[in-house]
Each structure stands twice: as structure tokens, then as C-alpha cells.
Amino acid sequence: MEALLVTPAGIYEIIVSKLLPYFVLGMGGMLLSVSMAVWLFGVPLRGSLWLLLAASSAFLLCALGMGLLISTVSKNQFVAGEIAILVTFLPAFILSGFVFDIRSMPAAVQLITHIVAARYFVGILQSIFLAGNVWSIILPNLLGLILLGTIFLALARRSARKSLE
């Protein structure tokens, strides 16, 4: 990290260089998963592949923004890993609506699900795979992803600094 900090690269270049490889890997993993679901397991894709790519991009930028925010506020890698598990994996698994229906949760928990990015992405995936392009479901969820992604990336940029403090 010290070698990177003494380069003339600005903070925006450093952030983009940290996000771009993971974005490409994430989109490659998504394409592989969708390909296997459709061709290997016979899951029908009733909606637009382009819409799925756009929604996946929004979700991935949101997730990467959250990861970047966690890494900029954490003092070391171990703490960042623990925070990431507690803040991302567990809430995404339980509060996304993938395993447990959000409508059957208590009202307070339903409110908390609005800050979990996976909630919006699961809604989009269910719509695109099971029903097609249902815009009344896709647009609010896509806007939620874009809003959360913007917030996380802005907070990560605000907390990122070019020093070893």
C-alpha cells in the first residue's frame, strides 16, 4: 500500500483501480451462474438478459461500494473481514427475502430490510427469471440499488484518504 500511496495517482484513480477488477470478476461470475442456471439446470429466463446485466451491475457496484467503505474505515484486514461478515453476509441471507418472505417478518424488521441491497436484487431476480420484465417490481428495486450504491460509494470516497494513518 505504501508504494501505491507515493504514486501521483489521485484518490479517484485508486478507488477505480480497486473496484474495476472485482467488478469484472463479479460480472463474469454472474454470467457463468446465469449460463449454468439456464443451460445446465433448465431454469427459464423469462425476462431480458440486458436488464439482468444492468441490475447485476447496480447490485455489484452497491456491494463493492459497501466493501470499499468497510475497508476504508477498518484498521486491519481481520477487522474488515469480521465487519463484512456481520454487515453483509448474515443480513443478506436472512433479510433479503430469498429464504424468508419479507411480508411475514415483523414490521420493524421489514423496515430494516430496506437497507439491505440483496433485498432489491432478489426481487429483481425473481421477476426476471420467473415472470419476465415486470417494471412495477424492477424499477423500484433498481432505484433502491442505485440509491444504496451511490450512498456507499460516496461514503467510501469521503472516508478514503491517501495516507497511512
Rosetta blueprint (number, residue, H / E / L):
1 M L
2 E H
3 A H
4 L H
5 L H
6 V L
7 T L
8 P L
9 A L
10 G L
11 I H
12 Y H
13 E H
14 I H
15 I H
16 V H
17 S H
18 K H
19 L H
20 L H
21 P H
22 Y H
23 F H
24 V H
25 L H
26 G H
27 M H
28 G H
29 G H
30 M H
31 L H
32 L H
33 S H
34 V H
35 S H
36 M H
37 A H
38 V H
39 W H
40 L H
41 F L
42 G L
43 V L
44 P L
45 L L
46 R L
47 G L
48 S L
49 L H
50 W H
51 L H
52 L H
53 L H
54 A H
55 A H
56 S H
57 S H
58 A H
59 F H
60 L H
61 L H
62 C H
63 A H
64 L H
65 G H
66 M H
67 G H
68 L H
69 L H
70 I H
71 S H
72 T H
73 V H
74 S L
75 K L
76 N L
77 Q H
78 F H
79 V H
80 A H
81 G H
82 E H
83 I H
84 A H
85 I H
86 L H
87 V H
88 T H
89 F H
90 L H
91 P H
92 A H
93 F H
94 I H
95 L H
96 S L
97 G L
98 F L
99 V L
100 F L
101 D L
102 I H
103 R H
104 S H
105 M L
106 P L
107 A H
108 A H
109 V H
110 Q H
111 L H
112 I H
113 T H
114 H H
115 I H
116 V L
117 A H
118 A H
119 R H
120 Y H
121 F H
122 V H
123 G H
124 I H
125 L H
126 Q H
127 S H
128 I H
129 F H
130 L H
131 A H
132 G L
133 N L
134 V L
135 W H
136 S H
137 I H
138 I H
139 L H
140 P H
141 N H
142 L H
143 L H
144 G H
145 L H
146 I H
147 L H
148 L H
149 G H
150 T H
151 I H
152 F H
153 L H
154 A H
155 L H
156 A H
157 R H
158 R H
159 S H
160 A L
161 R L
162 K L
163 S L
164 L L
165 E L
